[in-house]
Amino acid sequence: MADDDTESRGAHDMNLDQLREEIESIDRELVELIAQRTYVADSIARVKREEGLPTTDEDQEQRVMERAARNAERFEVDADRVKAVFEELIELNKQNQRANR
């Protein structure tokens, strides 16, 4: 999310360099959130292994996709593209879990 300073000024009041700095900041936050999500997904996989549960849960994946679509609509972002991002995140987690078995 944009910080309060950016929101109060509005993107239209920022010059190109400031806008690019804002994108750079957002990109760092996105990567940090992906890392956090990966850590939690790894923890879930560990718990599933300990409890003898299958690592893949298609119902849960479907709930994630539905939630992503709802959030996309809430923020007026193309839901299909957001779902594609989440498909990649899920695949990233699956690959990571396979590598850490």
Helices and strands as residue ranges (DSSP letters): H 4-9, G 11-13, H 16-51, H 58-74, H 79-99
